[in-house]
Amino acid sequence: MSIKLGADEMRYIALFEGLTGARIHDCIIHEKGDILTFVVKAGDIGLAIGKGGNKIRRAKQVIGKNIEVVEHSTDPVEFVKNALMPAKVRRVNIVEREGKKIALIDVEEQDRGIAVGRGGKKIQRAKKLALRHHGIQDISFV
């Protein structure tokens, strides 16, 4: 699945890679442009965050936006779990319904709010990422 990036996304990727040393697969500019989500290469999440969160804090200051990082995985189950972090996802089942790939997730009850996010924003971002990276059209709770 090929991901199309615009000039702004490519500029943010170059800046974030330069600041953190992490390799980036994707960048999404969300909502009103106030949040960026970077999909980092598997194994580079520590580089992106830095010791005690110092690299991600620095990147937020330089870029002037809130930043989320999601670790890439070629396994759609792992990818969905990563996209919903820090919520504890017990299980992800990828099913096909009416020709659509859907991820059914089972989340620890106390983490359901974390998985959904304020105003449903976290789950919406996860859905966008799952579609872009694994062709999963929806994520829903079981």
PyMOL commands that set and color helices and strands:
alter all, ss='L'
color gray80, all
select helices_A, chain A and resi 7-20+45-49+51-63+76-83+109-116+118-134
alter helices_A, ss='H'
color red, helices_A
select strands_A, chain A and resi 24-30+35-40+66-71+89-97+100-107+136-141
alter strands_A, ss='S'
color yellow, strands_A
deselect
rebuild
show_as cartoon
